[in-house]
Amino acid sequence: PHIVWALLFILAPLVFVVFYAFTDSQGSFTLANFEQMANPNYIQVFSRSVSFAIIATFICFLIAYPLAYFISQMKVNTQAMLVMLVMLPMWMNLLIRTYSWMTILEDTGVINSVLGFFGIEPVKMINTQGAVILGMVYNYLPYMVLPLYSSMTKIDRSLVEAAKDLGCNGMHIMTKVIFPLSVSGIISGITMVFVPSISTFYISQKLGGGNFDLVGDTIERQFQIAYNYNLGAAMSLVLMVLIIICMAVMNKFGNDKDEVIV
């Protein structure tokens, strides 16, 4: 059954993407679709998507690492409750979560209403790059927390106790013991956040007001509005290759770290 599933939902769609990417509207072989992506506008879209994804992933890591460590140090029952709280927003649809942030960030939203109550001028937050990155961080933060938490709970506590006996302070324990032993969780978390961040499109449309096109927005437009399936498939293929390269680099980095630990 898993082979049939892979053929129908992985291999077959991939074949269609490759076919449309290397053909024109008449089905003839061409590289024109990839040549169009040399347009400065498309290059800017790709670079913006990569930069937003990197920033969002880095912020998620800064928030998730201490949070995951804090959860891993709690009692088992408390850990289960805290993990459930981290996952709680994921029980709601992405559409609802994004609209909620629109209500919070808009010019007459919750934050600006509170600021106005104290006599502070409204702050422009919606339809900005910061709002788009905030939406990415909020929606994908659990994907960073869970792998980190999972790797930290597997760390042998005796190693931490041994480090303390050998005179290590809290900073040394974190940098010499906890961090190296949680590299696998870091790699998994970065991958799980970076991949959806670089390919997202709905968050940028609603929180960015359509002012900051990302790769996902451009691909969607080719299929839904321009009906240029060939260019959309070519962009999808380039994005897919870019993601595979990033994942390969991260996995190689993780393997090297594992060898150092051993």
C-alpha positions as a Markdown table, in Angstrom:
| # | Residue | x | y | z |
|---|---|---|---|---|
| 1 | Pro | 0.0 | 0.0 | 0.0 |
| 2 | His | 2.8 | 2.5 | 0.8 |
| 3 | Ile | 4.2 | 1.9 | -2.7 |
| 4 | Val | 0.8 | 2.7 | -4.3 |
| 5 | Trp | 0.5 | 5.8 | -2.1 |
| 6 | Ala | 4.0 | 7.0 | -3.1 |
| 7 | Leu | 3.2 | 6.4 | -6.8 |
| 8 | Leu | -0.1 | 8.3 | -6.8 |
| 9 | Phe | 0.7 | 11.2 | -4.5 |
| 10 | Ile | 4.4 | 11.7 | -4.8 |
| 11 | Leu | 5.8 | 10.4 | -8.0 |
| 12 | Ala | 2.9 | 11.2 | -10.3 |
| 13 | Pro | 2.6 | 14.8 | -9.2 |
| 14 | Leu | 6.3 | 15.2 | -9.5 |
| 15 | Val | 6.2 | 13.9 | -13.1 |
| 16 | Phe | 3.5 | 16.4 | -14.0 |
| 17 | Val | 5.5 | 19.2 | -12.5 |
| 18 | Val | 8.6 | 18.3 | -14.5 |
| 19 | Phe | 6.6 | 17.8 | -17.7 |
| 20 | Tyr | 5.0 | 21.2 | -17.5 |
| 21 | Ala | 8.2 | 22.9 | -16.4 |
| 22 | Phe | 10.1 | 21.8 | -19.6 |
| 23 | Thr | 7.2 | 22.3 | -22.1 |
| 24 | Asp | 5.2 | 25.2 | -23.5 |
| 25 | Ser | 1.5 | 25.5 | -23.9 |
| 26 | Gln | 1.6 | 23.3 | -27.0 |
| 27 | Gly | 3.5 | 20.6 | -25.2 |
| 28 | Ser | 6.8 | 21.2 | -27.0 |
| 29 | Phe | 10.1 | 21.0 | -25.1 |
| 30 | Thr | 11.5 | 24.4 | -24.1 |
| 31 | Leu | 13.7 | 26.1 | -21.5 |
| 32 | Ala | 11.8 | 29.4 | -21.9 |
| 33 | Asn | 10.0 | 28.9 | -18.6 |
| 34 | Phe | 13.3 | 28.9 | -16.7 |
| 35 | Glu | 14.7 | 31.8 | -18.8 |
| 36 | Gln | 11.7 | 33.9 | -17.7 |
| 37 | Met | 12.8 | 33.4 | -14.1 |
| 38 | Ala | 15.9 | 35.4 | -14.9 |
| 39 | Asn | 13.6 | 38.5 | -14.8 |
| 40 | Pro | 14.8 | 40.8 | -11.9 |
| 41 | Asn | 11.3 | 40.7 | -10.4 |
| 42 | Tyr | 11.3 | 36.9 | -10.0 |
| 43 | Ile | 14.8 | 37.0 | -8.7 |
| 44 | Gln | 13.7 | 39.5 | -6.1 |
| 45 | Val | 10.8 | 37.3 | -5.2 |
| 46 | Phe | 13.0 | 34.3 | -4.6 |
| 47 | Ser | 15.6 | 36.3 | -2.6 |
| 48 | Arg | 12.8 | 37.8 | -0.5 |
| 49 | Ser | 11.3 | 34.4 | 0.2 |
| 50 | Val | 14.7 | 33.0 | 1.3 |
| 51 | Ser | 15.5 | 36.0 | 3.5 |
| 52 | Phe | 12.1 | 35.9 | 5.2 |
| 53 | Ala | 12.4 | 32.2 | 5.8 |
| 54 | Ile | 15.8 | 32.5 | 7.3 |
| 55 | Ile | 14.8 | 35.3 | 9.6 |
| 56 | Ala | 11.6 | 33.5 | 10.7 |
| 57 | Thr | 13.6 | 30.3 | 11.3 |
| 58 | Phe | 16.2 | 32.1 | 13.3 |
| 59 | Ile | 13.6 | 33.8 | 15.5 |
| 60 | Cys | 11.8 | 30.5 | 16.0 |
| 61 | Phe | 15.1 | 29.0 | 17.2 |
| 62 | Leu | 15.8 | 31.8 | 19.6 |
| 63 | Ile | 12.3 | 31.4 | 21.2 |
| 64 | Ala | 12.0 | 27.6 | 20.9 |
| 65 | Tyr | 15.4 | 26.5 | 22.3 |
| 66 | Pro | 15.0 | 28.0 | 25.9 |
| 67 | Leu | 11.3 | 27.1 | 25.8 |
| 68 | Ala | 12.0 | 23.5 | 24.9 |
| 69 | Tyr | 14.7 | 23.2 | 27.5 |
| 70 | Phe | 12.4 | 24.7 | 30.2 |
| 71 | Ile | 9.7 | 22.1 | 29.3 |
| 72 | Ser | 12.2 | 19.2 | 29.3 |
| 73 | Gln | 13.2 | 20.1 | 32.9 |
| 74 | Met | 9.7 | 19.8 | 34.3 |
| 75 | Lys | 7.9 | 16.8 | 35.7 |
| 76 | Val | 6.4 | 14.3 | 33.3 |
| 77 | Asn | 2.8 | 15.4 | 33.8 |
| 78 | Thr | 3.8 | 19.1 | 33.6 |
| 79 | Gln | 5.7 | 18.4 | 30.4 |
| 80 | Ala | 2.6 | 16.8 | 28.8 |
| 81 | Met | 0.5 | 19.9 | 29.7 |
| 82 | Leu | 3.0 | 22.4 | 28.4 |
| 83 | Val | 3.5 | 20.5 | 25.2 |
| 84 | Met | -0.3 | 20.5 | 24.7 |
| 85 | Leu | -0.3 | 24.3 | 25.3 |
| 86 | Val | 2.4 | 24.7 | 22.6 |
| 87 | Met | 0.3 | 22.6 | 20.2 |
| 88 | Leu | -3.0 | 24.2 | 21.1 |
| 89 | Pro | -2.9 | 27.0 | 18.4 |
| 90 | Met | -2.4 | 24.2 | 15.8 |
| 91 | Trp | -5.8 | 22.9 | 16.6 |
| 92 | Met | -7.2 | 25.9 | 14.7 |
| 93 | Asn | -7.1 | 26.3 | 11.0 |
| 94 | Leu | -4.3 | 28.4 | 9.5 |
| 95 | Leu | -6.9 | 30.8 | 8.0 |
| 96 | Ile | -8.4 | 31.5 | 11.5 |
| 97 | Arg | -5.0 | 32.1 | 13.1 |
| 98 | Thr | -4.0 | 34.5 | 10.3 |
| 99 | Tyr | -7.2 | 36.4 | 10.5 |
| 100 | Ser | -6.8 | 36.7 | 14.2 |
| 101 | Trp | -3.4 | 38.4 | 13.7 |
| 102 | Met | -5.0 | 40.7 | 11.2 |
| 103 | Thr | -7.4 | 41.8 | 13.9 |
| 104 | Ile | -4.6 | 42.3 | 16.4 |
| 105 | Leu | -2.2 | 44.2 | 14.1 |
| 106 | Glu | -4.5 | 46.4 | 12.0 |
| 107 | Asp | -4.6 | 50.1 | 12.5 |
| 108 | Thr | -7.8 | 49.9 | 14.6 |
| 109 | Gly | -6.9 | 46.6 | 16.1 |
| 110 | Val | -6.3 | 45.4 | 19.6 |
| 111 | Ile | -2.8 | 46.7 | 20.0 |
| 112 | Asn | -3.4 | 50.1 | 18.6 |
| 113 | Ser | -6.6 | 50.4 | 20.6 |
| 114 | Val | -4.7 | 49.8 | 23.8 |
| 115 | Leu | -2.0 | 52.3 | 22.7 |
| 116 | Gly | -4.7 | 54.9 | 21.9 |
| 117 | Phe | -6.2 | 54.4 | 25.3 |
| 118 | Phe | -2.9 | 55.6 | 26.8 |
| 119 | Gly | -2.7 | 58.5 | 24.3 |
| 120 | Ile | -0.1 | 56.9 | 22.1 |
| 121 | Glu | -0.2 | 57.4 | 18.3 |
| 122 | Pro | -1.2 | 54.2 | 16.3 |
| 123 | Val | 1.7 | 52.1 | 15.0 |
| 124 | Lys | 1.7 | 50.8 | 11.5 |
| 125 | Met | 2.0 | 47.0 | 11.9 |
| 126 | Ile | -0.3 | 45.4 | 9.4 |
| 127 | Asn | 0.9 | 45.1 | 5.7 |
| 128 | Thr | 4.5 | 45.3 | 6.7 |
| 129 | Gln | 7.4 | 42.8 | 6.4 |
| 130 | Gly | 7.5 | 42.5 | 10.1 |
| 131 | Ala | 3.9 | 41.3 | 10.1 |
| 132 | Val | 4.6 | 38.6 | 7.5 |
| 133 | Ile | 7.6 | 37.3 | 9.5 |
| 134 | Leu | 5.5 | 37.5 | 12.7 |
| 135 | Gly | 2.9 | 35.3 | 11.1 |
| 136 | Met | 5.5 | 32.8 | 10.0 |
| 137 | Val | 7.0 | 32.6 | 13.5 |
| 138 | Tyr | 3.6 | 32.2 | 15.2 |
| 139 | Asn | 2.4 | 29.5 | 12.8 |
| 140 | Tyr | 5.6 | 27.5 | 12.6 |
| 141 | Leu | 7.0 | 27.9 | 16.1 |
| 142 | Pro | 5.6 | 24.5 | 17.4 |
| 143 | Tyr | 7.5 | 22.8 | 14.5 |
| 144 | Met | 10.7 | 24.1 | 16.1 |
| 145 | Val | 9.7 | 23.4 | 19.7 |
| 146 | Leu | 8.7 | 19.8 | 19.4 |
| 147 | Pro | 11.9 | 18.4 | 17.8 |
| 148 | Leu | 14.0 | 20.3 | 20.3 |
| 149 | Tyr | 11.9 | 19.1 | 23.2 |
| 150 | Ser | 12.1 | 15.5 | 21.9 |
| 151 | Ser | 15.9 | 15.6 | 21.6 |
| 152 | Met | 16.4 | 17.2 | 25.0 |
| 153 | Thr | 14.2 | 14.7 | 26.9 |
| 154 | Lys | 16.5 | 11.9 | 25.6 |
| 155 | Ile | 19.7 | 13.5 | 27.1 |
| 156 | Asp | 21.0 | 11.4 | 29.9 |
| 157 | Arg | 20.8 | 13.4 | 33.1 |
| 158 | Ser | 23.9 | 11.7 | 34.4 |
| 159 | Leu | 25.9 | 13.6 | 31.8 |
| 160 | Val | 24.7 | 16.9 | 33.3 |
| 161 | Glu | 25.5 | 15.7 | 36.8 |
| 162 | Ala | 29.0 | 14.6 | 35.7 |
| 163 | Ala | 29.6 | 18.0 | 34.2 |
| 164 | Lys | 28.6 | 19.7 | 37.4 |
| 165 | Asp | 30.9 | 17.4 | 39.4 |
| 166 | Leu | 33.7 | 18.4 | 37.1 |
| 167 | Gly | 33.2 | 22.0 | 37.8 |
| 168 | Cys | 31.1 | 23.2 | 34.9 |
| 169 | Asn | 28.8 | 26.1 | 35.5 |
| 170 | Gly | 25.4 | 26.6 | 33.9 |
| 171 | Met | 26.8 | 28.2 | 30.8 |
| 172 | His | 29.4 | 25.5 | 30.2 |
| 173 | Ile | 26.8 | 22.8 | 30.7 |
| 174 | Met | 24.5 | 24.4 | 28.1 |
| 175 | Thr | 27.3 | 24.9 | 25.5 |
| 176 | Lys | 29.3 | 21.8 | 26.1 |
| 177 | Val | 26.7 | 19.2 | 27.0 |
| 178 | Ile | 23.1 | 20.2 | 26.2 |
| 179 | Phe | 23.7 | 22.0 | 22.9 |
| 180 | Pro | 25.9 | 19.4 | 21.3 |
| 181 | Leu | 23.5 | 16.6 | 22.3 |
| 182 | Ser | 20.5 | 18.4 | 20.9 |
| 183 | Val | 22.0 | 19.1 | 17.5 |
| 184 | Ser | 19.7 | 16.5 | 15.9 |
| 185 | Gly | 16.6 | 18.3 | 17.2 |
| 186 | Ile | 18.0 | 21.6 | 16.0 |
| 187 | Ile | 18.5 | 20.3 | 12.5 |
| 188 | Ser | 15.0 | 18.8 | 12.4 |
| 189 | Gly | 13.5 | 22.0 | 13.8 |
| 190 | Ile | 15.3 | 24.2 | 11.3 |
| 191 | Thr | 14.2 | 22.0 | 8.5 |
| 192 | Met | 10.6 | 21.8 | 9.6 |
| 193 | Val | 10.3 | 25.6 | 9.9 |
| 194 | Phe | 12.4 | 26.7 | 6.9 |
| 195 | Val | 10.6 | 24.5 | 4.4 |
| 196 | Pro | 7.0 | 25.8 | 5.0 |
| 197 | Ser | 8.3 | 29.3 | 5.6 |
| 198 | Ile | 10.0 | 29.6 | 2.2 |
| 199 | Ser | 7.0 | 28.2 | 0.4 |
| 200 | Thr | 4.2 | 29.9 | 2.3 |
| 201 | Phe | 1.8 | 32.2 | 0.5 |
| 202 | Tyr | -1.4 | 32.8 | 2.5 |
| 203 | Ile | 0.3 | 34.5 | 5.4 |
| 204 | Ser | 2.1 | 37.0 | 3.2 |
| 205 | Gln | -1.1 | 37.8 | 1.3 |
| 206 | Lys | -3.1 | 38.6 | 4.5 |
| 207 | Leu | -0.5 | 40.1 | 6.8 |
| 208 | Gly | 1.5 | 41.7 | 4.1 |
| 209 | Gly | -1.5 | 43.1 | 2.2 |
| 210 | Gly | 0.0 | 41.7 | -1.1 |
| 211 | Asn | 2.8 | 44.2 | -0.9 |
| 212 | Phe | 5.5 | 41.5 | -0.4 |
| 213 | Asp | 5.2 | 38.8 | -3.0 |
| 214 | Leu | 6.8 | 35.5 | -2.0 |
| 215 | Val | 7.5 | 32.5 | -4.2 |
| 216 | Gly | 4.3 | 30.8 | -3.0 |
| 217 | Asp | 2.3 | 33.9 | -4.0 |
| 218 | Thr | 3.8 | 34.0 | -7.4 |
| 219 | Ile | 3.3 | 30.3 | -8.1 |
| 220 | Glu | -0.3 | 30.5 | -6.9 |
| 221 | Arg | -0.9 | 33.5 | -9.2 |
| 222 | Gln | 0.4 | 31.5 | -12.2 |
| 223 | Phe | -2.0 | 28.7 | -11.6 |
| 224 | Gln | -5.1 | 30.6 | -10.4 |
| 225 | Ile | -5.0 | 33.9 | -12.3 |
| 226 | Ala | -2.5 | 33.8 | -15.2 |
| 227 | Tyr | -3.2 | 30.1 | -16.0 |
| 228 | Asn | 0.4 | 29.8 | -17.0 |
| 229 | Tyr | 0.9 | 26.3 | -15.7 |
| 230 | Asn | 4.2 | 25.9 | -17.4 |
| 231 | Leu | 5.9 | 28.9 | -15.7 |
| 232 | Gly | 4.2 | 27.9 | -12.4 |
| 233 | Ala | 5.6 | 24.4 | -12.7 |
| 234 | Ala | 9.1 | 25.7 | -13.5 |
| 235 | Met | 9.0 | 27.9 | -10.4 |
| 236 | Ser | 7.7 | 25.0 | -8.3 |
| 237 | Leu | 10.6 | 22.8 | -9.6 |
| 238 | Val | 13.2 | 25.5 | -8.8 |
| 239 | Leu | 11.7 | 25.9 | -5.3 |
| 240 | Met | 11.8 | 22.2 | -4.8 |
| 241 | Val | 15.4 | 21.9 | -5.8 |
| 242 | Leu | 16.3 | 24.8 | -3.5 |
| 243 | Ile | 14.6 | 23.1 | -0.6 |
| 244 | Ile | 16.3 | 19.8 | -1.3 |
| 245 | Ile | 19.7 | 21.5 | -1.4 |
| 246 | Cys | 19.0 | 23.3 | 1.9 |
| 247 | Met | 17.9 | 20.0 | 3.5 |
| 248 | Ala | 20.9 | 18.2 | 2.2 |
| 249 | Val | 23.2 | 20.9 | 3.6 |
| 250 | Met | 21.5 | 20.7 | 7.0 |
| 251 | Asn | 21.6 | 16.9 | 7.1 |
| 252 | Lys | 25.3 | 17.0 | 6.2 |
| 253 | Phe | 25.9 | 19.5 | 8.9 |
| 254 | Gly | 24.0 | 17.4 | 11.4 |
| 255 | Asn | 26.0 | 14.2 | 10.5 |
| 256 | Asp | 29.3 | 16.1 | 11.0 |
| 257 | Lys | 28.1 | 17.2 | 14.4 |
| 258 | Asp | 27.1 | 13.7 | 15.3 |
| 259 | Glu | 30.6 | 12.4 | 14.4 |
| 260 | Val | 32.2 | 15.0 | 16.7 |
| 261 | Ile | 30.0 | 14.0 | 19.6 |
| 262 | Val | 30.9 | 10.3 | 19.1 |
